[in-house]
């Protein structure tokens, strides 16, 4: 019996096979671990691409909505300008006829003045009839344009949401792994007058006619002709006065509707500028379970190396659910150096991606006040820096993106 035990202890057959078995399991685990890392990288990249596509698509729709408001404003100005020109000609004819009636009291010019009056009276009547017909058209057109402004303001945020969901969830480039997603704000930014929509508000009716009048005056002042300058200046002054008088008949609330402008001040009185929350879209993409389909190769391989058990998992493994989320931020903005009053008169609205930042609306007001008060106060200035770090926090960093 003692000999058998000693022989078993000294037996060396199969030692290399046993060592090779452990080595094979180690290499299999390492191989599938590398495959799992590669799958995770690809999974996160496609997830982030999907979120970026959703945020950018929503911002593009926001920019298109603002450019459409510009077009509606321009159409408003053109239609009002046509009526303004006709009314100005009508006023000018009335002034000329009035002067001619005064000249009929003179002995020398009475005959010629009467002849001109006989010619101009039918012309003035015709211009007045044309003006009345154009005015009716302008009323109907401006009512329709005002409704179009409202439809664009409240409808385009919904189109932005639909376009973002389509970009994230229904494009083969991102599915799999993206299963769905959404962008906020859903209905657009908060409006000072209440409700939500694109960040625009009504401007004054006088602004519309002032733009038309100034545009016509600038055209007349830039006319190049062999006519003496003093005569051009005199005619320009006469036309300018006629335009000012014509505005009184054209720019009435019952005739034309107000154009739109970018919101001047929020409800709390603070000014609104580019880059503020009202122009931001944040996309949230939701991915499929990474343990489904070909994304599960890595973990399945490691389980094989462990004999089918799940040893080695810890609390951090349960956080893999965060990897199924991806965030992105984009904004629409006015790509120009013009004054804010010009932002809804030029089609220069564009979209771009931005670094993801947590919205101030999600941060308690007391914390925001503490951060603002700490800025520039010596040692407390570090608190302001920590606040910026907190705002720049993204779960993408946690998920090793």
URJO-V440275 format. One record per helix or strand of 3 or more residues. SS is the DSSP state (helix for helix, strand for strand). FROM is the first residue (numbers start at 1). TO is the last residue. Records with the same first field share a line. If there is no record, write none. Layout:
# URJO-V440275
SS=FROM-TO / FROM-TO
This chain:
# URJO-V440275
helix=2-10 / 15-103 / 110-169 / 205-221 / 229-250 / 277-279 / 293-305 / 315-324 / 340-342 / 360-362 / 365-374 / 378-391 / 395-398
strand=178-184 / 200-202 / 260-262 / 280-287 / 325-334 / 349-354
